[in-house]
Amino acid sequence: MRDLGTETIETKRLILRQFQANDAADMYYHYCSDPEVTRFMTWPAHRNLEITNRVLSSWLDQYDEKTYMWAIVSKDIHEVIGTISVTQMDTKAESCEIAYAIGQNYWNQGYTTEALKAVMAFLFEQVGVNRIWACHDTRNPASGAVMKKCGMVYEGRLRQAIKLNAGIGDLDTYGILKSEWTKEA
């Protein structure tokens, strides 16, 4: 595996890039302040822009060659509409977990699927991971649909495994091996 960090990735409709200091307003407006977006997150909706600025500042301080945290930027409006990141990396097992969030105005339009496919390609082809996995609260089946559209396979359910804003919930886990992955997934 190679430590490449968050490199810019371009898709048909998106630019995935490192967060920048001036992204806070977009983040706050498009997803961080929305209780529906954060319903199945561990962090609460931001009550004001200052909170988003503090979070963003801490994220910017974390960037190095082992950090994989992308801002999802819409090419149409040139604004940050979401985020996708590697939340766990196991270099010995060559495995990583991915998580994502996107603004409600961009749900059910394929943006998250497009971002996840691009990040999976980068992690398999450039970084050299062998396994990518993700999980979602069972009360959020749309997130699981994204995983399936990207070729991930259902691996199991962790019962009452996480405390989110929506309460304690079950997690469905999906994964994909490099040998199973194709660009057409």
GIUR-V985259 format. One record per residue. N is the residue number from 1. RES is the residue in one small letter. SS is DSSP state (~ for helix, > for strand, _ for the rest). BURIAL is 1 if it has 24 or more other C-alpha atoms within 12 Angstrom, else 0. Layout:
N,RES,SS,BURIAL / N,RES,SS,BURIAL
//
This chain:
1,m,_,0 / 2,r,_,0 / 3,d,_,0 / 4,l,_,0 / 5,g,_,1 / 6,t,_,1 / 7,e,_,1 / 8,t,_,0 / 9,i,>,1 / 10,e,>,1 / 11,t,_,1 / 12,k,_,0 / 13,r,_,1 / 14,l,>,1 / 15,i,>,1 / 16,l,>,1 / 17,r,>,1 / 18,q,_,1 / 19,f,_,1 / 20,q,_,1 / 21,a,~,0 / 22,n,~,0 / 23,d,~,1 / 24,a,~,1 / 25,a,~,1 / 26,d,~,1 / 27,m,~,1 / 28,y,~,1 / 29,y,~,1 / 30,h,~,1 / 31,y,~,1 / 32,c,~,1 / 33,s,_,1 / 34,d,_,1 / 35,p,_,1 / 36,e,_,0 / 37,v,_,1 / 38,t,~,1 / 39,r,~,1 / 40,f,~,1 / 41,m,_,1 / 42,t,_,0 / 43,w,_,1 / 44,p,_,1 / 45,a,_,1 / 46,h,_,1 / 47,r,_,0 / 48,n,_,0 / 49,l,~,0 / 50,e,~,0 / 51,i,~,0 / 52,t,~,1 / 53,n,~,1 / 54,r,~,0 / 55,v,~,1 / 56,l,~,1 / 57,s,~,0 / 58,s,~,0 / 59,w,~,1 / 60,l,~,1 / 61,d,~,0 / 62,q,~,0 / 63,y,_,0 / 64,d,_,0 / 65,e,_,0 / 66,k,_,1 / 67,t,_,1 / 68,y,_,1 / 69,m,>,1 / 70,w,>,1 / 71,a,>,1 / 72,i,>,1 / 73,v,>,1 / 74,s,>,1 / 75,k,_,0 / 76,d,_,0 / 77,i,_,0 / 78,h,_,0 / 79,e,>,1 / 80,v,>,1 / 81,i,>,1 / 82,g,>,1 / 83,t,>,1 / 84,i,>,1 / 85,s,>,1 / 86,v,>,1 / 87,t,>,0 / 88,q,>,0 / 89,m,>,1 / 90,d,>,0 / 91,t,_,0 / 92,k,_,0 / 93,a,_,0 / 94,e,_,0 / 95,s,>,1 / 96,c,>,1 / 97,e,>,1 / 98,i,>,1 / 99,a,>,1 / 100,y,>,1 / 101,a,>,1 / 102,i,>,1 / 103,g,_,1 / 104,q,~,0 / 105,n,~,0 / 106,y,~,1 / 107,w,_,0 / 108,n,_,0 / 109,q,_,0 / 110,g,_,1 / 111,y,~,1 / 112,t,~,1 / 113,t,~,1 / 114,e,~,1 / 115,a,~,1 / 116,l,~,1 / 117,k,~,1 / 118,a,~,1 / 119,v,~,1 / 120,m,~,1 / 121,a,~,1 / 122,f,~,1 / 123,l,~,1 / 124,f,~,1 / 125,e,~,0 / 126,q,~,0 / 127,v,~,1 / 128,g,_,1 / 129,v,_,1 / 130,n,_,1 / 131,r,>,1 / 132,i,>,1 / 133,w,>,1 / 134,a,>,1 / 135,c,>,1 / 136,h,>,1 / 137,d,>,1 / 138,t,_,1 / 139,r,_,0 / 140,n,_,1 / 141,p,~,0 / 142,a,~,1 / 143,s,~,1 / 144,g,~,1 / 145,a,~,1 / 146,v,~,1 / 147,m,~,1 / 148,k,~,1 / 149,k,~,1 / 150,c,_,1 / 151,g,_,1 / 152,m,_,1 / 153,v,>,1 / 154,y,>,1 / 155,e,>,0 / 156,g,>,0 / 157,r,>,0 / 158,l,>,0 / 159,r,>,0 / 160,q,>,0 / 161,a,>,0 / 162,i,>,0 / 163,k,>,0 / 164,l,>,1 / 165,n,_,0 / 166,a,_,0 / 167,g,>,0 / 168,i,>,0 / 169,g,>,1 / 170,d,>,1 / 171,l,>,1 / 172,d,>,1 / 173,t,>,1 / 174,y,>,1 / 175,g,>,1 / 176,i,>,1 / 177,l,>,1 / 178,k,_,1 / 179,s,_,0 / 180,e,_,0 / 181,w,_,1 / 182,t,_,0 / 183,k,_,0 / 184,e,_,0 / 185,a,_,0
//
